[in-house]
Amino acid sequence: MLNEEEIASINSEMRFITLELMKLAQKKRKSFREVAGEFISNTYTLDKMVKESGVRRTIKSRSIAHRNGRARSSR
């Protein structure tokens, strides 16, 4: 379950995204619904691409290594 701080953070991000989509819709002379639909579609596409690339496994491995004190100090 989310705590109050996490909920506030999520709400803040949603407000920011909404405002940016509203600006984009006005700039492109499209409806908010059209622009938001494109955004959502792109989000799912990116999520699928990340999952297919194995990036999440790499990120998880790095965070575990960092937690265990085995992370690389430089790249």
C-alpha positions as CSV (number, residue, x, y, z in Angstrom):
1,M,0.0,0.0,0.0
2,L,1.3,3.5,-0.8
3,N,2.0,6.0,1.9
4,E,0.9,9.6,1.8
5,E,4.2,10.9,0.5
6,E,4.2,8.4,-2.4
7,I,0.6,9.3,-3.3
8,A,1.5,13.0,-3.3
9,S,4.5,12.4,-5.5
10,I,2.3,10.4,-8.0
11,N,-0.3,13.2,-8.0
12,S,2.4,15.8,-8.7
13,E,3.8,13.7,-11.6
14,M,0.3,13.3,-13.1
15,R,-0.3,17.1,-12.9
16,F,3.0,17.7,-14.6
17,I,2.4,15.2,-17.4
18,T,-1.2,16.5,-17.9
19,L,0.1,20.1,-18.2
20,E,2.8,19.1,-20.7
21,L,0.2,17.1,-22.8
22,M,-2.1,20.1,-22.7
23,K,0.7,22.3,-24.1
24,L,1.5,19.7,-26.7
25,A,-2.1,19.4,-27.8
26,Q,-2.4,23.1,-28.2
27,K,0.8,23.3,-30.1
28,K,-0.2,20.4,-32.5
29,R,-3.8,21.7,-32.7
30,K,-5.1,18.3,-31.6
31,S,-7.4,17.3,-28.8
32,F,-6.0,16.4,-25.4
33,R,-7.5,13.0,-25.9
34,E,-5.6,12.4,-29.1
35,V,-2.3,13.5,-27.6
36,A,-2.8,11.6,-24.4
37,G,-3.6,8.5,-26.4
38,E,-0.4,8.8,-28.3
39,F,1.5,9.3,-25.0
40,I,-0.1,6.2,-23.5
41,S,0.6,4.1,-26.6
42,N,4.2,5.3,-26.6
43,T,4.6,4.4,-23.0
44,Y,3.4,0.8,-23.6
45,T,5.7,0.6,-26.6
46,L,8.7,1.7,-24.6
47,D,7.8,-0.6,-21.7
48,K,7.7,-3.6,-24.1
49,M,11.0,-2.6,-25.7
50,V,12.7,-2.3,-22.3
51,K,11.3,-5.7,-21.3
52,E,12.5,-7.3,-24.5
53,S,16.0,-5.9,-24.2
54,G,16.7,-7.3,-20.8
55,V,17.5,-3.9,-19.4
56,R,15.4,-4.5,-16.2
57,R,17.5,-7.6,-15.4
58,T,20.7,-5.5,-15.7
59,I,19.3,-2.7,-13.5
60,K,18.2,-5.2,-10.9
61,S,21.6,-6.9,-10.9
62,R,23.3,-3.6,-10.5
63,S,21.1,-2.5,-7.6
64,I,21.7,-5.8,-5.9
65,A,25.4,-5.5,-6.4
66,H,25.3,-1.9,-5.0
67,R,23.3,-3.1,-2.0
68,N,25.9,-5.8,-1.4
69,G,28.9,-3.4,-1.8
70,R,30.0,-4.9,-5.1
71,A,29.0,-2.1,-7.4
72,R,31.6,-0.6,-9.7
73,S,32.9,2.7,-8.5
74,S,33.4,4.1,-12.0
75,R,32.3,3.5,-15.6
